[in-house]
Amino acid sequence: MLHRKKENEMTELKKKPLFNPSGDTDVRFRRMIGGNTTNLNDFNNMRYGWVKDWYRQAMNNFWIPEEINLSQDRKDYGELLGKERQAYDKILSFLVFLDSIQSANLPCIGEYITANEINLCLSIQTFQECVHSQSYSYMLDTICSPEKRNEILYQWKTDERLLKRNTFIGELYNEFQMKKDSFTLLKVMMANYILEGIYFYSGFMFFYNLSRNGKMPGSAQEIRYINRDENTHLWLFRNMILQLKEEEPELFTKENIQALKEMLMEGVEQEIAWGHYVLGDDIPGISKEMITEYIKYLGNLRFTGLGFDVVYPGYEKEPESMKWVSYYSNANMVKTDFFEAKSTAYAKSTALLDDL
């Protein structure tokens, strides 16, 4: 068990052993970090009751990107406004990189999580991030040439603003590769929380806006499935952080909470700046003002969801101008597939809504 440290003195983490016959079998001794785990997946004895609901929902979310019809998108892509097509390309480049780095980073976190049921969740999330990357690739394979596809995939390396966005999260992930202590792990968890709960949303709203304007319906449907998964990932990392608050309260000093707040504010500022750059006032149905209001609202929603104070006073409620985003991202909705004339349920059981 971790012993208490003085303020600002962080606990060094040790990678858990994979084979550990002397590990604790009593769930009362199980901990998020610093525990003595056997790594046995016992579905009848879990320390954290919320994991059962999460696991069931995540398993029910299984889907295959190619089951969504993109034939209309192939036609629509060439008819998009120039700014819309540019935004489509850049946003996909951004999203596919982040989901790729997520699938690489999550196992690194799992090496230091000593609650085996949490690692089950991280394994499912890793798989889902791979499916998301596959989904973006399927979208590109369908709508454009292989040469254009490769150009879009690697725009994050040549677009200065796109690279800056990826660098913020990427460097936080790399920091944990070099510095294995409890607060650096907490920062990586916070980076995941920001990525899942703030970073994707200018992209999501763009695809939903295209759909409500009668364009790229298949792409929007792919995003709805992805959005549903991201809601579960958001819930997972919120619960992981809240569990650390309970088990390791010495991690949550005023100074450390301020550091988490500054991380969130940086994420919000970058998401707003990105939305202004890639969407601006040139996309019918979206404006810079709408982007700013909505992302600040999300920032408040995420930080208060961790039990902390409002970051942006005056942005506590969902903007009326953005209600349609919630409508499109509602994972419980059932919609008729226009091309196949069949009912497509977005969840096999009650889905987690983005009310975190």
Summary of the structure (lengths in Angstrom):
residues: 356
radius of gyration: 20.6
end to end distance: 30.3
largest distance: 63.7
contacts: 1121
relative contact order: 0.13
helix: 64%
strand: 3%
